[in-house]
Amino acid sequence: MKVFSNISKKLEQLCSCSCLCRFTWFRLRGNQFALELFYFLLISSIGFFVLQSLDGRTTTFTPRSLDLFFTSVSAATVSSMSTVEMEVFSNDQLVILTILMFIGGEVFTSMVALYIRKFFLKVSPKEGNKVDPSMSYLKPHSNFMNKTELAILECGSNAKSEVFSCETVSTTDVNMEDLKFKSFKFLGLVVLFYLVFVQFLGVVSVLIYINVISSGKKILRRKGLHTLTFSIFTVVSTFANCGFVPTNENMLPFRKNTGLLLILIPQVLLGNTLYPPALRFSIWAIGKFTKKRETVYLLENSRVLGYHQLLPSLHSSLLTITVLGFIMVQFILFSSMEWSSGSLSDMNVYQKLVGILFQTVNTRHTGESIVDLSTISAAVLVLFVVMMLVTLYPS
């Protein structure tokens, strides 16, 4: 009897928790700001409790609970602000911070929103996976609609039951709605593939570089960092534009490792301002090889599904030109004012070129640095401030 009593109590607790979660979800899903706030508070709180339960690297210094919570929030919101040095965290804690940065990044959160919207698409049970036109909230693009022969839906309403019924639905309408729904699912798969592939390629490249170049491996050995953890942590942080690095000096110890800097530069751009053009190019490339109708539909009707990171062709081109233009302006000005300064004095010409490129790219994005900002001139600091003010986010 006691066993059945305990089981019934557990079931009651589960039912109450389920009802509470469903109630919270239905209250928040209509408010995007409240939903995002709830999401970041949830993952930050979970991250804090996990970080607090794990042991640090040393027993001589233990971060306060407030410092751990601040770091957890900073990682989840990819702001890269910290009140403690990064080398106080153990390998397990670095893994938790990596997860927080991954699920808090721009590309991941936009993908989550995309899948949530797909979940609430109304599907007609008679048509299988075809969307019911009378229930769909997705409004088609005018250019696409002009090419399609549409039928007029004559809908009548029953005042007593307040239920709307459609008398006629054309086959063309159903096919078009079906194409929109398939395009929605296809876009979610492309974003997921993009998110995993770009970072996987970055992690593999960093691993190969660290294992081949002895200077990079010596730095990690001196710092007591695992090569795999460093590679994943740094790539995820760079792609999410967080800026956390497992070393206390950020990227300063790797200022002469030009290969590592060149690997990380694309991660900076592909995870932020160049994400929309890269996403559009990915859809175009997949369409060239697979000849899927969904690719053509997405490229010609980029605003139909409401995924703001999928920009039209002209906007993507202008965004690419703007990003590269700002980088070029920074590169020229930084080089002209700091080439012979003390911050770059111990580097050769090639190292200076790569280092300045890395620094200028990161100014508007992650905030990773290969120089001590206190040693550069005030004019360059003003330049950095201006470039941070004109940062263009893909959303």
C-alpha positions, 0 to 999 in steps of 0.5 A: 500500500505504501508503494502505491501511495508513493507512486500516486504522490509522484504522479500528482507532483509530475502532473502539477509540474506539467500543468505549471509548465504548460500554464507558463508556456501558454502565458509567455508564448504570445510575448516574445520579450517575456519568452526570451527573458524567461529563456535566458533566466532559466539557462543562466540559473541552471548554469549557475547551480551547476557551476556552483556544484563543481569544484574549481581548479584550485582550492586556494581561491573559490569564486563567490556565488554572486561572481559565478551567477554573473559569469553564468549570465554573461556566458548565456547572454554572450556579453563576455564580462567576468569578475573573476579570472578565467583560469580559476575555472576547472575543466568541467566548469569550462565545459558548462560555460561552453554549453551556455555560450552555445545555447545563448548565441545568436544563431542558436536562439534564432534556430530555437525560435524558428522551430518553436514557430514550426511547432505551432503551424496548423497542419491539416489532418486530411492532407498529412503534412500539408498546411491548412490554408484557412489556419495558416498565419504565414502571408505569401510574398506578392511576387510569388503569389502573382505567379500562382493561379489563386482561387477565391475562398468563400468562407461562411461563419456560424454565429452561434458556434463561432466556427468558420468553415470554408466552402471551397479550397483550390488545389493550387492553394493547398500545394502552395501552403504545402510548399511553404510548410516544407520550406519552413522545415527545410530552413530549420534543417539548413540553420542546424546544419550551418550551426554544427558544420561551421563550428565543427570545422573550426574545432577540428582546425584548431585541434590540428593547429595546436597539435602541429604547432609546438608554440601553441601547445606549450602555452596550453601546457603552461596554463594547464588547459586541455587541448580539446576543451580549449579548442571547443571553448574558443571556437564556440565563444568566437562563433557566438561572439562572446569573447571568453577565452580560457586564459586570463590574458585573452588571446594575448599569449597567441598573438604570434600564432597567426594560423590560429588567428586566421582560423578564428577570424571566419568564426567571428564573422560567420556567427554574426554579421555575415551570417545572413549572407552565408545562410543565403549562400548555403541555401543557394548552394544546396539548391544547385546540387539538390534542385529542391523547390524549397530552395527556390522558394526561400531565395525568392521569398525570404520574408515569407517565413518571418526569419529575419536573418534570411535577408533578400539578395540585395540586402545580403550584398549590401551587408557584406560590402558594409562589413568588409568596408568597416574592416578595411577602414579599421585596418588602414587606420590601426596600421597607420597609427600603431604599426611602430608602437610598443604594442606590436614591437615584438612581431614581424611584418606578417604577424603584424598584418594578421594580428591587426586584421584579427584585432579590427575584426574583433572590435565590432564583434567578440571583443577578443584582443591580442594587444593590451588595450592600455598600451594603444593610443587614445585615437585608436581607442576612439576608433574602436568606440566608433566602430562598436557603435556602428555594429550591425546585427543580423537580426 
